Amino acid sequence: MVGKKLERGATIGIVAPASYSSIENIISAKNNLENMGFNVVLGECTYKTWYSFAGSDEERAREINSFFADPKIDVIMCMRGGYGCNRIIEKIDFDIIRKNPKIFIGYSDITTLHISMNEKADLITFHGPMAVSNFSGSYNIDTFKNFISTLTGEFDGIVKNIDKDLKVIVPGVATGKIVGGNLATLVSTLGTEYDIDYNNKILFIEEIGEKTYKIDRLLNHLKKHKVFEKINGLILGDFKNCDQDKEDDMNLQEVFNDYFKNLYIPVVCGLQSGHCEPMITLPLGAMCQLDGNTKRIKILEKIVR
């Protein structure tokens, strides 16, 4: 299922499913989105705090359910990531989401919601910018342009970096639904009912601030679950500040090569999606073709209606 395309004048509802933010940053993001030509409705949790979270688990889940059910809300954008989505996932009403498909956008800790909505509601969601994280204060114009192009239906189906080339670890061509998001968040769902069915998928992963030995540990966890034997292809996004802890540790590219260079599926790295600027908006749950020979990623179905 797909949501209605983004149009100028549409109402964007901002939900806060994870960590809280300052009122100043929230208002700044709201003003920027309104100046872009959108109406903005702030969920109550954008103003709340409960420990490090933007409200209690029940409040944050109820906000998502109510925004999907509300016909006045056209698009749902997350305020920020941080931590907290895996605490509310059991409280999400996937029947409401199936009956009211909408554009849902966010990244990082929001990965838990992406993979569950892809799997349990068959909804195409978007790994893309968030209100406070990307549109508070001065914002990156290329991130904004790609966000608009992807969600308004202007998207030509080709997922491409804004200012650098992809790198190829393993050439080849594969098709499958693109799934995934933040690596550590994704690994935390393994073995639960909210895990991904990895069979015949194109897996996308990104990360921030983890030392390379921790990246190794997370990839090893996926390997032990035979994820890399199940998927059809692999896309590595931005891995911001993922540096060596000690001089004799593998660097990031060496970790990637060690795990992936002998796979029999196409593997590319360096997609500008994740904790980076500029950031591209990536549809999750959509069929795509990954071409490791031409460094091209093509979405093969409509992602908005």
C-alpha positions, 0 to 999 in steps of 0.5 A: 500500500502507498500513501497519497502524494505530498502536495503544497498545502498538505497537512504534515502531522509531527509525531514524537515516538522516541526521544524528546526535543526542546520546544525551541527546536520544535517551533523552528522546524514547524516554522520552516515546514510552514514556510515551505508551504505546508500546514503543520500539526504538532502531536501532543508528545512533541511537547512532553517528556518522560525520562528521556522519552517524548511522553509515556509509551502509551502516549507516544503509541496513541499519537501515532495511531490517532494521526493515522486515523485522522483524515485531516492529517495527510503525511506523518513525519517523526520529530526525531529519533534517539531511543524509544520506538521498540518500547511502543511497537506492541501498542501500534494498531496496524489495522488502523494503518492498513485502513488509512495508508499515509506517507510515514517518514523518519530514520534512525530509531524509527527503523523499528516502526518502518520494518513493522509497518512494511511487514505487518501493514504492507505499507511503503514508508520512507527513510528520510528527514525528520522535523527537528533532526533535519528541518530545525534552524538552517537546513540542507537544501539538497535534503529538502529538494530530494524529500520534495521530489521523492514524495510529490510524485516527481521521482523518476524511480532512480535512487542516486546520491546527490554529490558522490558516486556509490562504491561497489563491493560485489557487482551483479544485479538483483531485485527485491523489496528494499527493507532495513534502516539503522543497523543496531535498531534492526538487530534488536528486532532479531528473533521477535515477531517484529523481525524482518522476513529477509528472504529475497529482500534488498537490505539497506543498513546505516549507522552512526557513532559505533566503533568499527569493532561494534559494527563487526559485532552487529554484522556478525549477529546478522551473519549468525542469523543467516541474513546474508544467505537470505537476501538478494542484495545489500545497500550500505548507507552512511556510517557517520563517525564509525571509526576505529577504537584502536589502531590495530582494529579494522577500519570501516571499509575493511570490516565491510570487505571482510563480511561482504566481498565473498558474497554471491549477491550485489553489494554497494556502499556509500548511499547518502541516506542516514545520519548525513547531510545531504540525505536522500529519501529512500522508500522502504517496502518497495520493489527495487532493482540493485545493479552493482554493475552500473551502480544504479538503484531503481524503484520498480513500483509506485511509491505514492498515489 
